[in-house]
Amino acid sequence: MPWVLLVFAGLFEVGWAIGLKYTEGFSKLWPSVGTIAAMIVSLGLLGVAMKSLPVGTAYAVWVGVGAVGTVILGMVLFNEPANALRIVSVLLIVAGLVGLKLA
C-alpha cells in the first residue's frame, strides 16, 4: 500500500507542477487553489508513504514520478521538445525508479 500512495503522491506532484504554469504567478484564483490543493495532497501522501518506506527511496521515487510526468505533460500540453535525448533521459529516470523499487 505505501508504494501505491507514493505513486499517487507523485501524480499529484505532476498536477501541482503543471498547475504552476496555469496560475501565472499565482495571479489566477482557481488555478492557484487547485495547485495549492495538489501540493497539500502530494506532500500528505508522501508523508504517509514514508512511514514504512526508506526516506531516500520514497523521496527519489516521488521526485522521479513527478519529473517524468511533468516532462511528458510539458511535451503534450505546452509543445515542449520531444527529441531523442529528452526521451532517453526520461527512460533513464524510469529505469532508476524501477531499480529503487527492486532494491
C-alpha positions as CSV (number, residue, x, y, z in Angstrom):
1,M,0.0,0.0,0.0
2,P,2.8,2.6,0.7
3,W,4.0,2.2,-2.9
4,V,0.5,2.9,-4.2
5,L,0.3,6.0,-2.0
6,L,3.8,7.1,-3.2
7,V,2.8,6.8,-6.9
8,F,-0.3,8.9,-6.2
9,A,1.8,11.4,-4.3
10,G,4.0,11.7,-7.4
11,L,1.0,12.1,-9.7
12,F,-0.3,14.9,-7.5
13,E,3.2,16.4,-7.8
14,V,2.8,16.4,-11.5
15,G,-0.6,18.2,-11.0
16,W,0.9,21.0,-9.0
17,A,3.9,21.3,-11.2
18,I,1.8,21.7,-14.3
19,G,-0.7,23.8,-12.3
20,L,2.0,26.3,-11.6
21,K,2.1,27.2,-15.3
22,Y,-1.6,27.9,-15.3
23,T,-1.5,30.1,-12.1
24,E,0.5,32.7,-14.0
25,G,2.5,33.6,-10.9
26,F,-0.5,32.8,-8.6
27,S,-2.4,35.7,-10.2
28,K,-5.3,33.4,-11.2
29,L,-7.5,32.3,-8.4
30,W,-8.9,28.9,-9.3
31,P,-5.7,27.5,-10.9
32,S,-3.9,28.7,-7.7
33,V,-6.4,27.0,-5.5
34,G,-6.1,23.7,-7.4
35,T,-2.3,23.9,-7.4
36,I,-2.1,24.5,-3.7
37,A,-4.6,21.7,-3.0
38,A,-2.5,19.3,-5.2
39,M,0.6,20.4,-3.2
40,I,-1.0,19.6,0.1
41,V,-2.3,16.2,-1.1
42,S,1.1,15.3,-2.7
43,L,3.0,16.1,0.5
44,G,0.4,14.4,2.7
45,L,0.6,11.2,0.7
46,L,4.4,11.3,0.6
47,G,4.4,11.7,4.4
48,V,2.1,8.7,4.9
49,A,4.2,6.6,2.5
50,M,7.4,7.5,4.3
51,K,6.1,5.9,7.5
52,S,7.0,2.5,6.1
53,L,9.4,3.2,3.2
54,P,13.1,4.4,3.4
55,V,13.2,8.2,3.2
56,G,15.8,8.2,0.4
57,T,13.9,5.8,-1.8
58,A,10.5,7.4,-1.1
59,Y,11.8,10.9,-1.9
60,A,13.6,9.8,-5.0
61,V,10.6,7.9,-6.4
62,W,8.3,10.9,-5.5
63,V,10.5,13.3,-7.4
64,G,11.1,10.8,-10.2
65,V,7.4,10.2,-10.8
66,G,6.8,14.0,-10.7
67,A,9.7,14.7,-13.1
68,V,8.7,12.1,-15.6
69,G,5.1,13.0,-15.6
70,T,5.8,16.7,-15.8
71,V,8.2,16.3,-18.7
72,I,5.6,14.2,-20.6
73,L,2.8,16.6,-20.0
74,G,5.0,19.5,-20.9
75,M,5.5,17.9,-24.3
76,V,1.8,17.2,-24.7
77,L,0.3,20.4,-23.3
78,F,2.9,23.0,-24.0
79,N,4.6,21.7,-27.1
80,E,8.0,21.3,-25.4
81,P,10.6,19.5,-27.4
82,A,10.2,15.7,-27.7
83,N,13.6,14.9,-29.1
84,A,15.5,11.7,-28.7
85,L,17.8,12.9,-25.9
86,R,14.9,14.1,-23.8
87,I,13.0,10.8,-24.3
88,V,16.1,8.7,-23.5
89,S,16.7,10.8,-20.4
90,V,13.1,10.2,-19.2
91,L,13.6,6.5,-19.8
92,L,16.8,6.6,-17.7
93,I,14.8,8.2,-14.8
94,V,12.2,5.4,-15.1
95,A,14.9,2.8,-15.1
96,G,16.3,4.4,-11.9
97,L,12.8,4.3,-10.3
98,V,12.4,0.6,-11.2
99,G,15.8,-0.1,-9.7
100,L,14.9,1.6,-6.5
101,K,11.7,-0.4,-6.2
102,L,13.5,-3.6,-6.8
103,A,16.4,-2.8,-4.5
